[in-house]
């Protein structure tokens, strides 16, 4: 995904009076973080974000810190004084794509901006970036988001290039101004950084460091504030959210549960936030009490993302996943046997080193057994520095493609059947904006995290509506608004400018 972050960026895309009123409410409640007087403004900064939700959250945090230091944020890379690219190293040839994008951004500019590389590529490549991309002036590691303004000032003081790959400093906290969030309705709330799992194919433990959990008190306070500001949904995010283990019990004293994450879910449900989602969960740490918590609180959404990666025990061992297929099935059974109908999604890698046709067919059997609502499929590609990079990548690219397409085709059939099952059912949808394909339609996500489109009025953005599904498409649902009593709802249009 790509995001250029800017105060009001989400609201600029959302031109309804409702969005504007929400913005006024947010502005009234802010403590002054975003309101630096123009006489104090320094350079303008453009941030482009590549990759996962954690990167989006990091960019929001960086934007907050920069604005506090007096910098302005812009949507235009052409006129920016500082251009920052927040990078992802998960996908294939990530570094090459970053260098290409830097050249593009440099060519777009009407001036010679300071260029900084943030995120995972910065953390992994470090000093080497300067040799490969001479246009780069700053290397900003994954834990240096709060110190970017200091790096810019060092450049202004005459240093040729600056690098910060250090840990977060003592006292730095996760502080994000609502003005810098990607949406006025949905907020990403990181609860844990880093990863201790060291799966053989994954670069994240090396780019994000070891697991470090925020205190429950800090997370609960943030969610309470977001609710007061009018946010309708939060996503608890982290490389492995259910590995959440804070150093203290602070904020969890009144919440029961089998694990700290289960207790955190119950504590957050008690805040009254209307919708709470979480991703990603690690199978080994997925406790059945998570399902029990979802059953107890209707505002804990009915969606679980539980990556399996392979249906072969032999490949799972080579991947160092720390669980067997039967262990995974026990978790899936707990999800499928819930009193609520829970949506289940997953990730799978095909063509991992040593994967035979028998291993692949075990994965095909697994998706039949699990009946996923959605599946993210990846062809294996080696990541330098990971244990798997030392293995012989012996599955030909043509075979990887063949397995990818076969798995995708079968998943499409299974998923289509699941989506067809929603026809006639009413689902709760948070309206997030206009549909990209129709000016007449609105779009949003259900509590089970499915995209739902329907006819509606732009002023309904930010509302939670009941929508009865009338049609199942390949990767989305289409429906008709209904009232809470089940009767057909007709959106009322308000004249432009009316409150």
C-alpha positions as CSV (number, residue, x, y, z in Angstrom):
1,X,0.0,0.0,0.0
2,X,1.1,3.6,-0.5
3,X,0.1,6.5,1.7
4,X,1.2,10.1,1.6
5,X,0.5,11.3,5.1
6,X,-0.8,14.8,5.6
7,X,-3.0,16.6,8.2
8,X,-6.6,16.2,6.9
9,X,-5.4,13.7,4.2
10,X,-8.2,11.3,5.0
11,X,-10.7,14.2,5.3
12,X,-9.7,15.6,1.9
13,X,-10.8,12.3,0.5
14,X,-14.0,12.5,2.5
15,X,-15.8,15.6,1.5
16,X,-19.0,15.1,3.4
17,X,-20.2,17.5,6.1
18,X,-19.9,14.6,8.6
19,X,-16.2,14.3,8.0
20,X,-15.7,18.0,8.5
21,X,-17.7,18.1,11.7
22,X,-15.7,15.1,13.0
23,X,-12.5,17.0,12.1
24,X,-13.7,20.0,14.1
25,X,-14.4,17.8,17.1
26,X,-10.9,16.3,16.8
27,X,-9.3,19.8,16.5
28,X,-11.2,21.0,19.6
29,X,-9.9,18.1,21.7
30,X,-6.2,18.1,20.6
31,X,-3.7,19.4,23.1
32,X,-1.9,21.6,20.6
33,X,0.4,19.0,19.0
34,X,-0.7,19.9,15.5
35,X,-1.1,23.6,15.9
36,X,2.3,25.1,15.6
37,X,2.1,28.7,14.4
38,X,3.1,29.4,10.9
39,X,5.9,31.6,12.0
40,X,7.5,28.5,13.6
41,X,7.1,26.3,10.6
42,X,10.3,25.0,9.1
43,X,10.7,22.7,6.1
44,X,7.9,20.8,4.4
45,X,8.0,17.0,4.7
46,X,6.5,14.3,2.4
47,X,6.2,10.8,3.7
48,X,5.5,7.8,1.4
49,X,4.7,4.5,3.1
50,X,5.3,1.1,1.6
51,X,4.3,-2.2,3.3
52,X,2.3,-3.3,6.3
53,X,0.1,-1.7,8.9
54,X,3.0,-1.3,11.3
55,X,4.7,0.9,8.7
56,X,1.6,3.0,8.4
57,X,1.5,3.4,12.2
58,X,5.3,4.3,12.1
59,X,4.6,7.0,9.5
60,X,1.8,8.4,11.6
61,X,4.1,8.5,14.6
62,X,6.9,10.1,12.6
63,X,4.5,12.7,11.2
64,X,3.3,13.6,14.7
65,X,6.9,14.0,15.9
66,X,7.8,16.2,13.0
67,X,4.8,18.4,13.3
68,X,5.6,18.9,17.0
69,X,9.1,20.0,16.0
70,X,7.6,22.6,13.8
71,X,7.7,20.9,10.4
72,X,4.8,21.0,7.9
73,X,3.5,17.8,6.1
74,X,2.7,17.9,2.4
75,X,1.0,15.5,0.0
76,X,3.3,16.7,-2.8
77,X,6.8,15.2,-3.3
78,X,7.4,17.7,-6.0
79,X,7.6,20.7,-3.7
80,X,8.7,19.0,-0.4
81,X,12.0,20.1,1.3
82,X,12.3,16.6,2.8
83,X,11.2,13.4,1.2
84,X,10.9,10.3,3.4
85,X,10.3,6.7,2.1
86,X,9.2,4.3,4.8
87,X,10.2,0.9,3.4
88,X,9.3,-2.7,3.7
89,X,11.7,-5.6,3.3
90,X,9.2,-8.5,3.2
91,X,8.5,-8.7,-0.5
92,X,11.0,-9.8,-3.2
93,X,13.6,-7.4,-4.4
94,X,12.5,-4.8,-1.8
95,X,15.8,-2.9,-1.8
96,X,15.8,-2.5,-5.6
97,X,12.3,-1.2,-5.6
98,X,13.2,1.3,-2.9
99,X,16.2,2.6,-4.9
100,X,14.1,2.9,-8.1
101,X,11.4,4.8,-6.2
102,X,14.1,7.2,-4.7
103,X,15.3,8.0,-8.3
104,X,11.7,8.7,-9.3
105,X,11.0,11.0,-6.4
106,X,14.3,12.9,-7.0
107,X,13.3,13.4,-10.7
108,X,9.9,14.7,-9.7
109,X,11.2,17.4,-7.4
110,X,11.4,21.0,-8.5
111,X,14.2,21.5,-5.9
112,X,16.9,19.3,-4.4
113,X,15.2,17.8,-1.3
114,X,16.7,16.0,1.6
115,X,15.9,12.3,1.0
116,X,15.6,9.9,3.9
117,X,15.0,6.1,3.9
118,X,13.0,4.8,6.9
119,X,11.8,1.4,8.0
120,X,13.0,-2.1,7.5
121,X,15.3,-1.6,4.5
122,X,17.0,1.2,6.3
123,X,17.5,-1.0,9.4
124,X,18.8,-3.9,7.5
125,X,21.0,-2.1,4.9
126,X,22.2,0.8,7.0
127,X,25.4,2.4,5.6
128,X,25.3,0.3,2.4
129,X,22.3,2.4,1.2
130,X,24.6,5.4,0.8
131,X,26.8,3.6,-1.6
132,X,24.0,2.2,-3.6
133,X,21.9,5.4,-3.6
134,X,24.1,8.5,-3.4
135,X,20.9,10.7,-3.4
136,X,20.0,9.5,0.1
137,X,20.9,11.8,3.0
138,X,19.3,10.0,6.0
139,X,19.1,6.4,7.1
140,X,16.3,6.1,9.7
141,X,16.0,2.7,11.5
142,X,12.7,1.2,12.6
143,X,13.1,2.5,16.2
144,X,14.2,6.0,15.2
145,X,10.9,7.5,14.2
146,X,10.8,10.0,17.0
147,X,14.3,11.4,16.2
148,X,13.9,12.4,12.5
149,X,13.8,16.1,13.3
150,X,17.1,15.8,15.0
151,X,18.6,14.1,12.0
152,X,17.3,16.9,9.7
153,X,18.9,19.5,12.0
154,X,22.2,17.7,11.8
155,X,22.1,17.9,8.0
156,X,21.3,21.6,8.2
157,X,24.3,22.0,10.5
158,X,26.6,20.6,7.8
159,X,26.8,16.9,8.1
160,X,26.8,15.1,4.7
161,X,24.8,12.1,5.7
162,X,23.2,10.9,9.0
163,X,22.3,7.4,10.2
164,X,20.3,6.3,13.2
165,X,19.8,2.6,13.7
166,X,19.6,2.7,17.5
167,X,16.9,1.5,19.9
168,X,14.1,3.7,21.0
169,X,15.3,6.1,23.7
170,X,14.2,5.9,27.3
171,X,11.0,7.9,27.7
172,X,9.9,7.7,24.1
173,X,6.2,6.7,23.9
174,X,3.8,5.8,21.2
175,X,2.3,9.2,20.6
176,X,0.2,9.7,17.5
177,X,-1.9,12.9,16.8
178,X,-5.4,12.1,15.4
179,X,-4.7,14.6,12.7
180,X,-1.9,12.3,11.3
181,X,-3.9,9.1,11.3
182,X,-4.7,7.5,8.0
183,X,-8.5,7.6,8.6
184,X,-10.9,9.7,10.7
185,X,-12.9,6.5,11.6
186,X,-10.3,3.6,11.9
187,X,-7.1,3.8,13.9
188,X,-4.1,1.4,14.0
189,X,-3.0,0.9,17.6
190,X,0.3,-1.0,17.9
191,X,0.5,-3.1,21.1
192,X,3.8,-4.9,20.5
193,X,6.9,-4.3,18.3
194,X,9.4,-6.8,17.1
195,X,9.4,-10.6,16.9
196,X,11.1,-13.4,18.8
197,X,9.9,-16.3,16.6
198,X,12.8,-16.4,14.0
199,X,11.0,-18.3,11.4
200,X,13.7,-19.4,8.9
201,X,12.2,-17.4,6.0
202,X,11.4,-14.2,7.8
203,X,13.5,-11.0,8.0
204,X,11.3,-9.3,10.6
205,X,13.3,-10.2,13.8
206,X,16.3,-8.7,12.2
207,X,14.6,-5.5,10.9
208,X,12.2,-4.9,13.8
209,X,14.2,-6.4,16.8
210,X,13.0,-8.4,19.7
211,X,9.4,-8.3,21.0
212,X,8.6,-5.3,23.2
213,X,5.0,-4.8,24.5
214,X,3.4,-1.5,25.5
215,X,1.8,-1.3,28.9
216,X,-1.9,-2.1,29.0
217,X,-2.6,1.2,30.7
218,X,-1.0,3.1,27.8
219,X,-3.0,1.1,25.2
220,X,-6.3,1.4,27.1
221,X,-5.9,5.1,27.5
222,X,-5.2,5.5,23.8
223,X,-8.3,3.6,22.8
224,X,-10.4,5.6,25.3
225,X,-9.1,8.8,23.7
226,X,-9.8,7.6,20.2
227,X,-13.4,6.7,21.2
228,X,-13.8,10.2,22.7
229,X,-12.6,11.7,19.4
230,X,-15.2,9.8,17.4
231,X,-13.3,6.8,16.1
232,X,-15.5,3.8,15.5
233,X,-12.9,1.0,15.0
234,X,-9.4,0.2,16.2
235,X,-7.0,-2.4,14.9
236,X,-4.6,-3.8,17.5
237,X,-1.5,-4.4,15.4
238,X,1.9,-6.1,15.8
239,X,4.0,-8.8,14.2
240,X,2.4,-11.2,16.6
241,X,-0.3,-9.5,18.7
242,X,-1.1,-12.6,20.7
243,X,2.5,-12.8,21.9
244,X,1.7,-9.7,23.9
245,X,3.5,-9.8,27.3
246,X,4.1,-6.5,29.0
247,X,6.6,-6.2,31.8
248,X,4.0,-5.2,34.4
249,X,0.4,-6.0,35.2
250,X,-0.5,-2.3,35.1
251,X,-3.8,-1.9,33.4
252,X,-4.7,-5.6,33.5
253,X,-5.5,-5.9,37.2
254,X,-9.3,-6.0,36.7
255,X,-9.3,-8.2,33.6
256,X,-9.3,-12.0,33.7
257,X,-7.9,-14.3,31.0
258,X,-5.5,-17.1,30.3
259,X,-2.8,-14.9,28.7
260,X,-1.9,-11.2,28.9
261,X,-3.4,-10.8,25.4
262,X,-6.7,-12.3,26.4
263,X,-6.8,-10.0,29.4
264,X,-6.0,-7.0,27.2
265,X,-8.8,-7.8,24.8
266,X,-11.3,-7.8,27.7
267,X,-9.9,-4.6,29.1
268,X,-10.2,-2.9,25.8
269,X,-13.7,-4.2,25.2
270,X,-14.7,-2.5,28.4
271,X,-13.8,0.9,27.0
272,X,-16.9,0.8,24.8
273,X,-15.0,1.2,21.6
274,X,-17.6,0.1,19.0
275,X,-15.3,-2.3,17.0
276,X,-12.0,-3.9,18.0
277,X,-10.0,-6.0,15.5
278,X,-6.5,-7.5,15.9
279,X,-3.8,-8.8,13.5
280,X,-1.6,-10.8,13.2
281,X,-1.9,-13.9,15.5
282,X,0.9,-16.5,15.8
283,X,-0.5,-20.1,15.8
284,X,1.7,-21.3,18.7
285,X,0.4,-18.4,21.0
286,X,-3.2,-18.7,20.0
287,X,-5.1,-19.6,23.1
288,X,-8.8,-20.8,23.0
289,X,-9.5,-18.1,25.6
290,X,-9.2,-15.5,22.8
291,X,-12.3,-17.1,21.2
292,X,-14.0,-17.1,24.6
293,X,-13.3,-13.3,24.9
294,X,-14.7,-12.7,21.4
295,X,-17.9,-14.6,22.4
296,X,-18.2,-12.5,25.6
297,X,-17.9,-9.1,24.0
298,X,-19.8,-8.2,20.8
299,X,-17.4,-5.3,20.1
300,X,-14.5,-7.8,19.7
301,X,-14.9,-8.4,16.0
302,X,-15.6,-11.8,14.5
303,X,-12.4,-12.1,12.5
304,X,-9.1,-14.0,13.1
305,X,-6.0,-13.9,10.9
306,X,-3.9,-17.0,11.7
307,X,-1.0,-17.6,9.2
308,X,-0.2,-21.3,8.7
309,X,2.4,-20.9,5.8
310,X,2.3,-24.7,4.9
311,X,0.2,-27.8,5.4
312,X,3.3,-30.1,5.6
313,X,4.9,-30.9,9.0
314,X,8.2,-31.4,7.2
315,X,8.1,-27.9,5.7
316,X,6.8,-26.4,8.9
317,X,9.8,-27.8,10.7
318,X,12.2,-26.4,8.0
319,X,10.4,-23.1,8.4
320,X,11.0,-23.2,12.2
321,X,7.3,-22.4,12.8
322,X,7.3,-24.3,16.2
323,X,4.0,-26.1,15.6
324,X,2.7,-29.1,13.7
325,X,-0.4,-29.2,11.4
326,X,-2.4,-31.0,14.1
327,X,-1.5,-28.2,16.6
328,X,-2.8,-25.7,14.0
329,X,-6.0,-27.7,13.5
330,X,-6.8,-27.5,17.2
331,X,-6.7,-23.7,17.0
332,X,-8.8,-23.7,13.9
333,X,-11.4,-26.0,15.6
334,X,-11.6,-23.6,18.5
335,X,-12.4,-20.8,16.0
336,X,-14.8,-22.8,13.9
337,X,-16.7,-24.1,17.0
338,X,-17.3,-20.7,18.4
339,X,-20.8,-19.6,19.3
340,X,-20.2,-16.7,16.9
341,X,-19.5,-17.3,13.2
342,X,-15.8,-16.2,13.1
343,X,-14.2,-15.3,9.8
344,X,-10.8,-17.0,9.4
345,X,-8.0,-15.8,7.1
346,X,-4.4,-17.0,6.6
347,X,-1.1,-16.8,4.8
348,X,0.6,-19.5,2.8
349,X,4.0,-19.8,1.1
350,X,4.4,-22.1,-1.9
351,X,7.7,-23.4,-3.3
352,X,9.7,-23.2,0.0
353,X,13.1,-24.9,-0.4
354,X,12.6,-28.7,-0.4
355,X,8.9,-28.6,-0.9
356,X,7.8,-31.6,-2.9
357,X,4.5,-32.3,-4.7
358,X,3.5,-34.3,-1.7
359,X,4.1,-31.4,0.7
360,X,2.2,-29.1,-1.6
361,X,-0.8,-31.5,-1.8
362,X,-0.8,-31.5,2.1
363,X,-1.3,-27.8,1.9
364,X,-4.1,-28.3,-0.6
365,X,-5.8,-30.6,1.9
366,X,-5.3,-28.1,4.7
367,X,-7.2,-25.4,3.0
368,X,-10.1,-27.8,2.4
369,X,-10.1,-28.6,6.1
370,X,-9.8,-25.0,7.3
371,X,-12.3,-23.4,4.8
372,X,-10.6,-19.9,4.9
373,X,-12.7,-16.8,4.2
374,X,-9.5,-15.3,2.6
375,X,-6.0,-16.4,1.9
376,X,-2.8,-14.5,1.1
377,X,-0.6,-16.7,-1.1
378,X,3.1,-16.0,-1.7
379,X,5.7,-17.6,-3.9
380,X,8.9,-18.2,-1.8
381,X,11.8,-15.9,-2.5
382,X,15.0,-15.9,-0.5
383,X,15.7,-13.0,1.9
384,X,19.5,-12.4,2.5
385,X,20.4,-12.9,6.1
386,X,17.6,-15.3,7.0
387,X,18.4,-19.0,7.8
388,X,16.4,-20.1,4.8
389,X,18.7,-18.1,2.5
390,X,21.3,-20.8,3.2
391,X,19.0,-23.5,1.8
392,X,19.0,-24.5,-1.8
393,X,16.1,-22.8,-3.5
394,X,15.4,-26.0,-5.5
395,X,11.8,-25.5,-6.6
396,X,11.8,-24.0,-10.1
397,X,10.1,-20.7,-10.7
398,X,7.7,-22.4,-13.1
399,X,6.7,-25.0,-10.5
400,X,6.2,-22.2,-7.9
401,X,3.9,-20.4,-10.3
402,X,2.0,-23.6,-11.1
403,X,1.4,-24.4,-7.4
404,X,0.5,-20.7,-6.7
405,X,-2.2,-20.8,-9.4
406,X,-3.5,-24.2,-8.3
407,X,-3.8,-23.1,-4.7
408,X,-5.3,-19.8,-5.8
409,X,-7.9,-21.5,-8.0
410,X,-9.1,-23.9,-5.3
411,X,-9.2,-21.2,-2.6
412,X,-11.3,-19.1,-5.0
413,X,-13.9,-21.8,-5.3
414,X,-13.9,-22.4,-1.5
415,X,-14.1,-18.7,-0.8
416,X,-16.9,-18.1,-3.4
417,X,-19.0,-20.7,-1.6
418,X,-18.4,-18.9,1.7
419,X,-19.3,-15.5,0.2
420,X,-22.5,-17.0,-1.3
421,X,-23.5,-18.0,2.2
422,X,-23.8,-14.3,3.1
423,X,-26.6,-13.6,0.7
424,X,-29.7,-12.8,2.6
425,X,-27.8,-12.1,5.8
426,X,-27.5,-8.6,7.4
427,X,-24.0,-7.5,8.4
428,X,-22.7,-4.5,10.3
429,X,-20.6,-2.2,8.1
430,X,-18.5,0.8,9.0
431,X,-18.8,3.2,6.1
432,X,-15.3,4.3,5.1
433,X,-15.8,6.2,1.9
434,X,-17.1,6.1,-1.7
435,X,-16.6,3.0,-3.7
436,X,-13.7,3.2,-6.2
437,X,-15.9,1.7,-8.9
438,X,-19.1,3.6,-8.5
439,X,-20.0,7.2,-7.6
440,X,-23.3,6.0,-6.3
441,X,-21.9,3.4,-3.9
442,X,-20.3,3.6,-0.5
443,X,-17.8,1.1,0.8
444,X,-16.7,-0.2,4.1
445,X,-15.8,-3.3,6.1
446,X,-18.0,-5.7,8.0
447,X,-17.1,-6.8,11.5
448,X,-15.8,-10.0,9.8
449,X,-13.5,-7.8,7.8
450,X,-15.1,-8.3,4.4
451,X,-15.4,-5.4,1.9
452,X,-19.1,-4.5,1.5
453,X,-20.4,-2.0,-1.1
454,X,-23.9,-0.6,-1.2
455,X,-25.8,2.5,-2.4
456,X,-25.8,5.3,0.1
457,X,-25.2,9.0,0.7
458,X,-21.7,10.4,1.3
459,X,-22.9,12.0,4.5
460,X,-23.1,8.5,6.0
461,X,-19.3,8.1,6.0
462,X,-18.2,7.2,9.5
463,X,-21.6,5.6,10.4
464,X,-22.1,1.9,11.2
465,X,-25.0,0.6,9.2
466,X,-26.8,-2.7,8.7
467,X,-26.5,-4.0,5.2
468,X,-28.4,-7.0,3.9
469,X,-26.2,-8.9,1.4
470,X,-27.8,-9.3,-2.1
471,X,-24.8,-10.4,-4.2
472,X,-21.5,-12.1,-3.6
473,X,-18.6,-11.0,-5.8
474,X,-15.1,-12.5,-6.1
475,X,-13.6,-10.6,-3.2
476,X,-16.4,-8.4,-1.8
477,X,-20.1,-8.4,-1.0
478,X,-22.8,-6.1,-2.3
479,X,-26.0,-5.2,-0.4
480,X,-28.9,-3.0,0.5
481,X,-29.1,-0.8,3.6
482,X,-31.7,-2.1,6.2
483,X,-33.0,-0.6,9.4
484,X,-32.3,-2.3,12.7
485,X,-35.8,-3.9,12.5
486,X,-34.9,-5.6,9.2
487,X,-36.9,-3.2,6.9
488,X,-35.3,-1.7,3.9
489,X,-33.5,1.6,4.7
490,X,-33.5,4.5,2.4
491,X,-30.7,7.0,2.9
492,X,-31.8,10.6,3.3
493,X,-29.8,13.1,1.3
494,X,-29.0,16.4,3.0
495,X,-28.5,19.6,1.0
496,X,-24.9,20.6,0.6
497,X,-23.7,22.7,3.5
498,X,-26.5,21.6,5.8
499,X,-25.5,20.4,9.3
